[in-house]
Amino acid sequence: MRGLRPVRCQRRPRLADVDDVRLTALVKGHVQGVGFRWWTRARALELGLTGSATNRQDGRVEVVAEGAETACRVLLELLASGPGRVHAVVERWGPARGESGFVER
């Protein structure tokens, strides 16, 4: 055992850190004034996501979510069945930008 040195292991990044994505979803329908943003925030926090849910002047809700791609895809599916009447969800994907928390705007 003489002459052997301890080997230092580097901490590997979590898989979620490496694969974090940014989902931007525009939700169209009767989605304002029905608790949609609050509901979206609750689902996003349950999934460990960060971002925001914002009412737009044209009546849509814009959802920005960052985190593991799998969690973002689950949220995307949930958005179609949220409160109110959802007619369409348009999605856009990109790299995460480092959002923190999840806010309703």
C-alpha positions in Angstrom: 0.0 0.0 0.0 3.0 2.3 0.2 3.2 4.8 -2.5 -0.5 4.9 -3.3 -2.2 8.3 -3.2 -5.8 8.9 -2.5 -7.8 9.7 -5.6 -10.0 12.7 -5.5 -13.4 12.3 -7.1 -14.9 15.3 -8.8 -18.6 15.9 -8.1 -20.5 15.2 -11.3 -23.2 17.7 -12.2 -26.8 16.5 -11.6 -28.4 15.2 -14.8 -31.1 17.9 -14.3 -28.5 20.6 -14.3 -27.1 19.4 -17.6 -30.4 18.9 -19.3 -32.3 22.0 -18.0 -34.5 23.5 -20.7 -36.8 26.5 -21.1 -40.4 26.0 -22.2 -42.4 29.0 -23.3 -46.1 28.1 -23.8 -48.8 30.4 -24.9 -52.2 29.2 -23.7 -55.2 30.3 -25.7 -58.9 30.1 -24.5 -60.9 31.3 -21.5 -57.8 31.2 -19.2 -57.9 34.6 -17.5 -59.9 35.3 -14.4 -60.3 31.5 -13.7 -57.3 30.9 -11.5 -55.1 29.5 -14.3 -51.9 31.3 -13.3 -52.3 30.2 -9.7 -53.0 26.6 -10.8 -50.0 26.7 -13.2 -47.7 28.0 -10.5 -48.8 25.2 -8.1 -48.2 22.5 -10.8 -44.8 23.9 -11.7 -43.6 24.0 -8.1 -44.8 20.4 -7.6 -42.6 19.5 -10.6 -39.6 21.5 -9.3 -39.8 24.1 -12.1 -39.0 27.8 -12.0 -40.4 30.6 -14.2 -43.6 32.6 -14.5 -47.2 32.7 -15.6 -48.3 36.0 -17.1 -51.6 37.3 -18.4 -51.2 38.9 -21.8 -53.4 41.7 -23.2 -54.7 39.5 -26.0 -56.3 37.1 -23.4 -53.7 34.4 -23.5 -51.5 33.3 -20.6 -47.8 33.0 -21.2 -46.1 30.3 -19.2 -42.3 30.2 -18.9 -40.9 27.2 -17.2 -37.3 26.0 -16.6 -36.0 22.8 -15.3 -35.7 19.2 -16.3 -37.1 18.5 -19.8 -39.2 15.7 -18.5 -40.9 17.9 -15.9 -41.5 20.6 -18.5 -43.2 18.1 -20.8 -45.4 17.0 -18.0 -46.4 20.6 -17.3 -47.0 21.2 -21.0 -49.5 18.3 -21.0 -51.2 19.6 -17.8 -51.7 23.0 -19.3 -54.1 21.6 -21.8 -56.4 20.6 -19.0 -56.0 23.5 -16.6 -58.8 25.7 -15.2 -61.1 27.4 -17.7 -61.4 26.4 -21.3 -58.1 25.8 -23.1 -58.4 25.9 -26.9 -54.8 25.7 -27.9 -51.2 25.6 -26.5 -48.3 26.8 -28.6 -44.9 25.8 -27.3 -41.4 27.0 -27.9 -38.2 25.3 -26.5 -34.8 26.7 -25.7 -31.9 26.5 -23.3 -32.6 27.5 -19.6 -31.6 31.0 -18.7 -31.5 30.6 -14.9 -34.9 31.6 -13.7 -35.5 31.4 -9.9 -38.8 30.8 -8.1 -42.1 30.8 -9.9 -44.2 33.9 -10.1 -47.6 35.0 -11.3 -47.7 38.2 -13.2 
